[in-house]
Amino acid sequence: MTDQQWVTFAKMGSADLVRLAGEIDLANAPEIGREIVRHTGRSGAVLIDLTAVSFLDSAGVRLLDALVGDLDQAGTPIRLVVGETGAARMTLKLCAFRDDLLATDLERAADELGG
């Protein structure tokens, strides 16, 4: 399986939109992380849409935590779109992920980032 089956990239307003799908786990998280860094290295803002993620393990959570840390340090605004329900939302809530980064709606998250 290639990284393109798990991650796609687009623009949404002024933000870079990263859409993740399927299972994000130890088998693919490092590859996905490299692709995200490669595509968002100079972003003004980043939206990561996790609504199509069906499984997120600790490697996926670590990946998101590292991305958030790097983007925060660079001063780049970020939102993780997790929807109202779903695997990513449940996993991130159980891990006490930062609530200020979680959004239920992609358009609202883009507006919050100025997109």
C-alpha positions as CSV (number, residue, x, y, z in Angstrom):
1,M,0.0,0.0,0.0
2,T,1.3,3.5,-0.8
3,D,1.1,6.6,1.3
4,Q,-1.3,8.1,-1.2
5,Q,-4.0,5.6,-0.1
6,W,-3.8,7.0,3.5
7,V,-3.1,10.6,2.9
8,T,-4.0,13.3,0.3
9,F,-3.3,16.9,0.2
10,A,-5.2,20.0,-1.0
11,K,-5.6,23.7,-0.2
12,M,-8.6,25.1,1.7
13,G,-8.4,28.8,1.6
14,S,-5.0,29.8,2.9
15,A,-4.6,26.5,4.8
16,D,-3.0,23.3,3.7
17,L,-5.6,20.5,4.0
18,V,-4.3,17.0,4.9
19,R,-6.9,14.2,4.6
20,L,-6.1,11.0,6.3
21,A,-8.1,7.8,5.7
22,G,-8.2,4.2,6.8
23,E,-6.0,2.7,9.5
24,I,-3.2,4.9,10.9
25,D,-0.9,2.6,12.9
26,L,2.6,1.5,13.5
27,A,2.8,0.0,10.0
28,N,2.2,3.3,8.2
29,A,2.5,6.2,10.6
30,P,6.2,7.0,9.9
31,E,5.6,7.1,6.1
32,I,2.5,9.3,6.6
33,G,4.4,11.6,8.9
34,R,7.2,12.0,6.3
35,E,4.6,12.9,3.6
36,I,2.8,15.4,5.8
37,V,6.1,17.1,6.8
38,R,7.1,17.2,3.1
39,H,3.8,18.8,2.0
40,T,3.3,21.2,4.9
41,G,6.8,22.5,5.6
42,R,6.0,26.1,4.6
43,S,2.3,26.2,5.4
44,G,0.7,29.3,6.9
45,A,-1.9,27.0,8.6
46,V,-2.7,23.3,8.6
47,L,-6.0,21.4,8.7
48,I,-5.8,17.6,9.3
49,D,-9.1,15.9,8.5
50,L,-9.3,12.7,10.4
51,T,-13.0,12.0,9.8
52,A,-12.3,9.1,7.4
53,V,-9.8,7.4,9.8
54,S,-11.2,4.0,10.9
55,F,-8.5,3.1,13.3
56,L,-5.8,5.2,15.2
57,D,-3.3,3.4,17.4
58,S,-0.6,4.9,19.7
59,A,1.8,5.3,16.8
60,G,-0.9,7.5,15.1
61,V,-1.4,9.5,18.3
62,R,2.4,10.0,18.6
63,L,2.5,11.1,15.0
64,L,-0.2,13.7,15.5
65,D,1.4,14.9,18.8
66,A,4.8,15.4,17.1
67,L,3.2,17.2,14.2
68,V,1.3,19.5,16.5
69,G,4.5,20.2,18.6
70,D,6.5,21.0,15.5
71,L,3.8,23.3,14.0
72,D,3.2,25.0,17.4
73,Q,7.0,25.6,17.7
74,A,7.0,27.1,14.2
75,G,4.0,29.3,15.0
76,T,1.8,27.5,12.4
77,P,-1.9,27.3,13.4
78,I,-3.3,23.8,13.2
79,R,-6.7,22.1,13.7
80,L,-7.5,18.4,13.7
81,V,-11.0,17.7,12.3
82,V,-12.4,14.7,14.1
83,G,-16.1,15.0,13.4
84,E,-18.9,14.3,16.0
85,T,-18.1,10.6,16.3
86,G,-15.5,8.2,15.0
87,A,-12.3,6.3,15.7
88,A,-10.0,9.3,15.7
89,R,-12.2,11.5,17.9
90,M,-12.6,8.7,20.4
91,T,-8.9,7.8,20.6
92,L,-7.8,11.4,20.9
93,K,-10.3,12.1,23.6
94,L,-9.2,9.0,25.5
95,C,-5.6,10.2,25.3
96,A,-6.6,13.7,26.6
97,F,-5.4,15.3,23.4
98,R,-5.6,19.1,23.5
99,D,-9.3,20.1,23.1
100,D,-8.4,23.5,21.6
101,L,-7.0,21.7,18.5
102,L,-10.0,19.4,17.9
103,A,-12.8,20.5,15.6
104,T,-16.0,18.7,14.5
105,D,-16.5,20.6,11.2
106,L,-14.0,21.2,8.5
107,E,-15.4,24.6,7.3
108,R,-15.6,25.9,10.9
109,A,-12.0,24.8,11.5
110,A,-10.9,26.6,8.3
111,D,-12.7,29.7,9.4
112,E,-10.9,29.6,12.8
113,L,-7.6,29.4,11.0
114,G,-8.5,32.4,8.8
115,G,-9.0,30.2,5.8
